[in-house]
Amino acid sequence: MTYSIAVIGSGMAGLAAAYRARHDGHDVTVFEARDSHGMDAHALRVNGGLVDVPLRVMSPDAWPSVLQLADEVGVGTFQVDVHASCSWTDRQTWFRSGEMPILGWPFVGSWRYMNMRALGMATGIWQLSRLTRKLARENTNATLAEVLQNQSFDPQFWRGLVLPLLSTICTCDEKHLLNWPAAQLLSSLHGILYGSELKRLKGGTGALVEGLAQGLPLHCGSPVAQVEVSNEGVRVYNQRGDGGVFDRVIVATQANQLGFLDESQFREEREMLENIGFDAGELWVHQDPRFMPSKQEDWTALNFQMDKALEKPMFTVWVNKVEPTLMNSAPVFQTWNPLFEPDPDTVLARVPLERAVVHSGTARVHEALGQWHRQPGRKVFFCGSWAYEGVPLLESAVRSANSVVDAIRLSHEDAVSKP
């Protein structure tokens, strides 16, 4: 027995859920408000080269589910070296990671910055590693703010290097980072710093989207307007009138975009999911070198700038460093929430992004999701990066999709086994 399944949303969670459900033998149709799949809606071509927006560099330790999906659909990976530089807002570099000549071993501080400050960075990384292992042993849910109250990290190490790194991983502001379970954040950071080599997808995000969506029916260019349970199944229609009646529905939109759910039938779900918080920001794609260190020899894939008061961090990615199709092109950068606007003549795109953030009520929402998805005869399911704990975003999205398809499979098996 197979189900007809509607998947609403074609970001990472929606495409992963659609792929997994179809792999289980179900008939799947995807609905997307945008004119193309949401997962690669912002990708650009610059001078013939590829610019993933946002750029994604993955560690096998932190992104195992995403990389497994890529492997299943035939999308390969390649290794990238991602070093970091730290500079003040006057563009003067005070730290840069690098490699040992000939051996190629990574170490803290390039040769020109092997000084007491680099030693302080190394000490901080050692302290951070010890703390991460301690939190893992204790299995604690303490927030980052609570953990930091009992730590004595050097301010320049924490606010000048670690905080921008965490902001890069989570793409949210410090006030939201502090509410996150410390063990989750630091474990992810530890995996990136000490785990396997970092990788990128061959062909970028678009290649993964193409692999997951191959042969998948798609109604795009019109937002879903109705999701209503009836005796025949679940009615799903977009504003253009495309749709029909489905056996099951997987909602893979943001939790703050659920206006299409019938208010009387889904009052409990809508009220509970309002507890998911979101942080909005803007990713600028540009070619303004003022966001990089003043000396080009200090440019690295990740570049962090900070004011001398250690209050305003900003990170910029040098795309060319990790994208082969741009190796011989003029520099292309991505800056999240820039402290000042790039030169208008250098701006290639401004992309507003929104992501779920963790707070004290998030665990309660995740618990409710689990209870709903285990209900006998459940027809409407929810998935997304917001619906599953942990970071990074894509990994949480895929794990959420996998858990929802597993729930549908289990409910189907239970129904078949009953006399």
N, C-alpha and C positions, 0 to 999 in steps of 0.2 A: 504494500500500500504506500502510495506517495501522496504528499500534500502539494497543493498549490500555495506558494508563499510569496507575499509581497514584501519587499525590502524597501523601506523609505529612507533615502539618503545613500549617497555613493561616495562617502569618505572612506577612510581605511576600515572602519568597523563595518559599514554597510557592504563594501565589496568583499571583505573577508567572510562575512556571514553568508552572502549570496554564493560565494565560491564553495564554502563548506556545505551549505544546504544542497546545492546542486550536486556536489560530490556524493551526498547521501541519497541521491536519486529523486529529489523533489523538483517540481517545476517552479522556477523562480523568475519573478519580474521585479525590476528595480525602478523606483520612482526618484527623480532628482529635480529640484527646483531650478538648478543652473542649466546652462545650455550644453554642458558636458559633465563628465564625471567630476564630482567634487574633490576627489583626492588629488588631481593634478590640474585644478582649475586655474592656478596662478603661474604655471610654468611659462618661461619666456625663452625666446631665441634671440641671442645677441651676437651679431657678426657670425652667424652660422653655428654658434656654440649654444650649449644647453645651460639654462639657469633654473634649477629646481627652486621653487619658492614655497615654503622655506627650504633651505638646503638641508639635506639629511645625511649625516655620517653615523654609522652604526657599529656598535661593539657586539660581537657574538654573545658576550656574557649578558648584556643588557637588552638586546633585541632578538632573542632566539626565535620567538614565534614569527616575527616579521621575516627574518631571513629564511626560516623554514618554508613559509609561503612562497617567497621568491624562488627558492630552489624547486619547489613543486611545479611552478608554472614556467620553469626554464629560464629564469632571469639570473644571470651570474653576478658576481661581485668582483671588486678589485680593491687591493689594499691602498690606504692613503696614510700619509704621515701628517698628523695634526699637532703642530706645536703651538705655543701660546706666547704672546708678548703682553706686557703690562706697561702702560705709560700714563702720565698725567695728562690733564686736558690741554696742557701746552705742548703735547706730543713728544715730550722727552721720556725716553724709555728707562724704566728702572728694573725691569726683569724680562728675561727671555729664555724659554726652554730651548733645548737643542739636542744635538747628537755628538757623540765622541767621534772624531775623525777616524777614518779607516774602519774602525769596529762598527760604527753605526749604532752604538748603544745609546738610548735616550738618557739624559741626565738633567738635573735641575740647574738651569742657568747656562746660557751659551758661554763660550770662553771669555768673551768681552765683559760678561756680567757675573763672573765667578768672584764674588766678594762677600762681605759679611751679610748683605741683604739676601743673596742667594742661599747662604748658609741658614739664615732665618727661615727662608721658604722651605728648605729641606727639613728643618726641624718641625715646622708646622705640618708638613705632609706626613711626617712620622707620627706626630701627635694625633692627626686626623685618622690615620690608619688604625692606631690603637683604639681610638674612640669608636670607630665603625665596628671593629670586631667585638668590642665590649657590648655595644647595643644589640648586636646580633645574638650574642650569648644570652643576654637578659630578656630577649623577645619583648621589648617594651614598646608601648605606643606613645611615649613621650614626644611632644612636639619639638621642633628645632629650637624654638624660643626657650622652652623649659630646659633642654639639654645645655644650651649655651650659657645659662645662668651659672652653671657649675664648671665652666671651662675657662681657660686663660690663654686663648689664642692671641698671637700678635695681631693687633688691629690691621696692619697693612697686609698681612697674609690672609686674614679672613675676609676683610672688606675689599681688598684690592685684587685678590685672586679667586678665593673660594666662592664668595658671594656672586661675582659675575659668572663663574662657571655654572653654578646652580641656576642662575637666571637664564643662562643659555639652554640648559637642559629642559627647564620647565616653562620658559617664556612667560614668566609672570614676575611681578614686583616683589620686593623684599617683604612687605607686610603679609603677603600670601605665603611666601616661602616659610616664614616663621611659624605658621599654623600647621605645616606639613609634619607628619610623623618623621622624626629625625632618622630612624633606622632605614626607612624607604629611600630618602634622599641620599644619605651618605653611602648606602649600599650601592646605589646606581652609580654614584660618582666614583666609588672605589673600583667598580667593575670596569669603568672607562679608563681610569688611571693605571690600573694594575692588571687588567684582563688581557684578552687576546687583542690582536691588532685591529685597528679600526678599518671599516669597509664602506664602500659606496656601491650602489646598484649600477650595473652596466645599463646604460640607456636611461638612468635616472628613474624618478617616480613614475614617469609615463610608461616605462616598460613594464613595471609591476602592474599598473592599472590595466594596460592592454592584456596582460596575461590573465589577470583575474576576471576581466569582463568579456573575454572572448566568447562570442556566441550568446551573450546574456541579453535578453530583452530589456530595453530601457525606454522609459517615458521621461524625457527631460525637457527643460525649458518651461516648466509650469509647476508651481508648488502644490503639494497635496492639500486638499481642502476638506476631505471627509474620511474619517475612519470610524465606522459604526458596526457593532456586532448585531447580526440578524440571525434568524433561524437557519438561513442557508449558509452562513459563514460570516466573513468580515468584509463589509463594503469599503473599498478604497478607491477614491477618485481624486484626480487633480483638478485644478481650476479650469483646465481646458476640456474636461470631461473624459479623459482617458482613465481606464481602470476597469474594475469589475469586482466580483466576489471571490474571496480567497479563503482557504482553510486556515492559514496562519499568517500573521503579520509580524515582521521584525522592524521595530522603529529604531533607526540608527541616525537620528538627528541629534542636535544638541538638546539638552534637557529643558532649555528655555525657549524651545521652538515647537511646542506641542499643542498649539491652538487648534489643530485639525482633529484632535481626539474629541469624540462626543462628550460633552461636559457632564451629562447625567450618568453615562456609563463608566466614565473614567475619572470621576471626581477624586477618589482616593489617590490614584496615581498622579494626577496633576498637582494635587496639594502636596504630596510627599516630594515630588521631584522639583518643586519650587525651592526646596532646601539646598539644591546644588548651586554653589556660587560660581561666578564666572569673572574672569579678568580680561579686559580688552586692551589691545595695543595695536601698533602699526609697524609693519616691517617695510622699510624703505630699501629698494634696489636702486643703486646709484653708482657713479664713478667719481665721487669726490674724494681725493686723497687726504683731505684734512682729518678724516676719521682714522687714519693710520699713523704710526710713528713717523716722526720727521725724517728719519734715516730709512731709506727703503730696504737696507740690509737687515733692519729689525722687523720687517713685515713678516707675519706668520699667518697661518690659516685662521687662527682665533686671535683677535686683538681686543684687549680690554683697556678702556680709558676710565680714569677716576679723578675727581677733583682732590686737591690737597687735604680737604677736610674729611675725605673718605665717606662722603655722603651720597654721591651721585654716580653710580656705575653705569657704564654703557659698553655694549659689545658689538663688534663688527666682524663679519666673516669675509675673508678674501676668497671669493668663489674660485678664481683661476687656479689657486693652489691645490684644489682637490677635484677639479673638473677638467679632464683631458681635452675636451673639445674647445676649451678656452685658454689653453696653455700659452698660445702665441698671440692672444688678443689683448686689447687694452684692459686694464684692471676693472673688475666688476665686484662691487661690495654689497653686502646685506647688513643693515643696521636696524636693531630692534629699539623702538622708542628713542630716537636720537635726541641728545641734549640740545642740539641746534639743528636747523634744517639744512640738508645738503644744498649745494648750489643748484638752482632750478634747472640749469642747462645740463646737469649731469644726472638728473633723476630719470630712471627707466620705468619705475612702477612704485606705487604706494599701495600696500596690501593690508587692509584692516583684518586682524585676526582675533579670535576669541577662544579662550580655553577654560575648562573647568578647573577650579582650585579647591584644595582640601581645607576643611574647617571641622569644628567639633561635631557637626551634624552629618558629615559625609558617611561615616560608618553606619549610621542608622538607615540612611538611604540604601546603601549596599545590602544591608540585612533585609530590608523590605523587598528589594528586587529579587533576592534569592527566594523569599517566601512566595512571591507572586509566580515566579517561573516554575515553582514546584507544585502549583495548584493543579489538580486533575482537570483535564479539559481546557487548560489555559490556551487562549488563541492569540493574544497580543503580547509580544516580548520586547524588551528594551536592551540596546547595547550601545557602546560608545566608550571613548576614553574616560568619560566621566562616570561610567557604570562599573569600573573595575579599579581596584586599588593599584598604586604603584606608578612609577615613571620608567621610561619615557612615554610620551603620548601614544605613539604608534603601537608600541608593545602592549600597552593597556587596552587599546582599541581592539587589537587582534585577539587578545586573551578573552576580552568580553564577548566578542563574536563567537569564539570557539565554545564558550560556556553556554551561550544561548542555543546554538545548534545542538549541543549535547543535551540540553534540557528538552528540546523538541524531540530529539531521538528517544530519550528516556520515556517521555510521555506517550510517544507512539508505541514503544515496546510494551508499556504497561497496558495500553488500551488493547493491543493485540493479544496479550497473555490472559486477559480476563475472559471467563467463559461466557 
